């Protein structure tokens, strides 16, 4: 048996590291979505294909090779939302800004310390829900949201209940649109978000919910929506609703997702 493939050069090691980083990033991007199961299935077929090639099982490896190569178009269709999110992240990365560049590399860190005061944010939403005051809060994660800041009014205020409640007060000129939060600072209000084109969203959800789903489809931002009609608090990420039974459970989910 020829074992020449075991001889590694520096470029081979670098190649493996880069591929591992890419695969991990794809996993982080798709984690929590149905698409992750498809990726696992494809990876399993790819491993079998490479194994059959190494064992010189030409017929089976040929079939698997055609299967993988012919599935590229299908993958583009299945993962169109994830691909758009990835390209949007790359296109909006500010490489001239140290912070903007490092934010895009957070997926390489095993643990990320969060400065976002999720307890205050959630408490504010609970207060707003009691008075059925509509609200839409967007928490930035690794994808830079500067391209959205320009659609609203810039702000630089530390997150606290009084300011957030005053922003969404019904007679406030700032209550329309979304409020963006970055590193525990309110960076913009009256922000216009992209509306989701998902036809599966129930009709009972209005523009706030569709906007929250829209931005979470395109970025990894986390959204909290308070319904003006029912006072219900919706937690939205990755283009979908995150279900919860109690506010304590919601608090834990939000805290975990902020640092994930």
N, C-alpha and C positions, 0 to 999 in steps of 0.2 A: 504493500500500500504506500502511495506517495504521500509523505507528510511535510512537503515543502511549505505548505500554507501556514505551518506553525511558526516559521521564521518571521518575526515582526521587526519592522523598521520603525523609526520615529514617526514617519508619516502614517503608518498603520495605526499606531497608538493614538495619534491625533485624530485620525478618521473615526476611530471607535468612540473617543470622547465626544466629538461633535455630534455623531449620530445618537449617542446616548442622551446628550443634552436636548437634541431636537425631539426625540421620542418622549422625553420627560415633559417638555414644554407642550407637546401635543396632548399628552395625558392631562396636564393641568388645565389646558384649554377646554377639553371635552369632559372633564370629570363632572359627574352629576347629571349628564345628559344621556339620552338613549344611544347617541352616536358612539359612546365609549365601547359598547358591546360589539358594534360593527368593527371598530378598530381592533379589538381583541381577536375577533374572528379572522380578520385579514392577517394579523400578525401570526396567528397560529398556522394559517395556510402557507404564509411566507416561510416559516421555519421548516415545515414539512417539505416545501419545494427545495430549499437549500440542502436539506438532509438527503433527499432523493438524488440531487445533483452530485453530492459528495460520494454517495454510494453507487453512482453511475446507473441509476434506474431511469434510463432514458425515456421510456414511454410515459411513466407517471410524472416525471419531472417536466416533460414536454407539455402534458395536459395542464398541469398546475401553472406552468409558465404562461400558456395562452390564457388561462383563466384570470391570472393576475393582470396581464397586460391589457386584456380586453375589458377589464373592470374600471379603467381609469375614468372614462366618461361617466359611468354610473356613480363613482365616488364623488366626482365634481357636482353631480346633481344632489346626492345625499347630503354632502357636507357644504352646501353653498353658503349657509348661514355662518358656519365656523370659518370658512375660507374668507368670507367678507370681513368677519371680525378680525382675523389675523392681518389681512391686508390693510384694514383701517388703522390697526394699532401701529403697523410699520410706517404707514403714511403720515400719522400724526405724531410720531416720535420726534421730540426736539433734541437732536443730537448735539446742538450747540449749548444746551443747558445740561449741566452735570446732573442735576436732580432728575430732569426728564429722561435722560439716558439710563440712569441707574434704576429708575422706576420700572423700565422695561425689562431689566435683568433680575427682578425680584424672584422670578420663578426658579432661579438657580440657588436661592437660599432655602435652607431646610426650615428655618424658623424666622418669622418676620414680626418684629414688635410693632404693635399698632398704637397710634396716639389718638385714635378716634374714640370719643366718649360716647359709646353706643348706648349706655344707660341713660344719659341725658337726652339723646335723640329719641329713644323709644318712649321715655317718660313724656316728652313733648307731644309725640304722636298720640299717646293715650289721653292726654289733656285735650288735644284737638278733637279726638274722636267723641269725647263726652259732649262737646258742643256742636258736633257735626260740622266742623270747620274743615273744608277740603284742603289737602296739602300733598305735595310731591317733593320728596327729598331724595337726592342722588348722591351716593357715597362713592367717591373715586377710589379705585384700587390700583392695579398696575397700568391700565390703559389711560394715557393722558387725555383729559377732557377739555383741553384749552380750545379745541375747535368748537365747543359748545358755549364756552364762557363768552365768546364774542357776540352771541345771539341775545345776551341779557345784559344786566347791570353788574359790573364788577363790584366786589365787596371784599373786605379783609377783616372779618370779625370772628372772634373766638366763639365756638359753639356754646350756647347756653339757652336755657328754656325761655327766658324773657325775649331774647332777640328772635328766636325761631317762631314763637307764638305771635309776636308783633308782625313778623313778615307775612304770616298767613291769616292775620286778622282780616275779616271780610271787607272792611273799608280801607285796608292798606293798599297803596298803589303798587306794592311789591308782591301781592298774593297770587297774581296770575303767573302761570308757568312753573318751572321747577327751580329748586334751590340746590346748588352744588356744594358738596362738602369735601374738603381735601385736608388730610392731616389735622383734623379737628378744627379747621377754619372754614367758615362760610365764605366761599370765593366768588359766588355769583348768585343773583336772584333773577326772577322773571326770564329764566332760560327757556328757549324753545327747543324741544326734543324731537327727534325723528319719530313719526308715528308708525307703529307696526302694521304691516300688511297681512298679518296672519288672520285668515278667515275663520280660524277655529276659536277665536276669543269670543266668549258669550256676549250677547248684545247688551246685557245688563251693565257691563263695564263701559265707562265713558272714556273721554280723551285722556284723562290723567293716567288711567291704567294702560291704555294703548301706547301712550308716550313712554311710560316706564318700561313696558315690554320692548318697545322699539329700541331704546338706548341699551337695554340689557342684551338684546340680540346682537348688537354691533360692538359692544365693549363688555368688560367684565365688571362693570359698575353694579352696585347693589341699590335697590330702590325700595322706599317705603311710601305707600300711598294711603291717604286717609280719605275715605269716601264722603262727599258732601251730602249725599242722600241718606246713607245708612250709618255713617260713622265708623264703618268697618275698616280695620287696618290690614292692608295687603302687603306682603313681602314678596318682591319680585327679583329674580336673578336668572341669568342664562336664558332669557326669553320666556320664562314661565313663572307660575305662582308657587311659592313655597308654603306648604300647609303647616299649620301648628294648632295645638289645642289650647294652650294657655300663653299668657304674656311672658311668663317665666321661660317657657320653651322657646318662644320667639326671641327673647333676649339672648339665650344661649346660642341659637342658630346664627343670629346676627353677629355676635362676638366671634364666633368660630369662623364665619365666612370672611369677616373683615381681615383676619390675620392669616387666612388660608392662601 
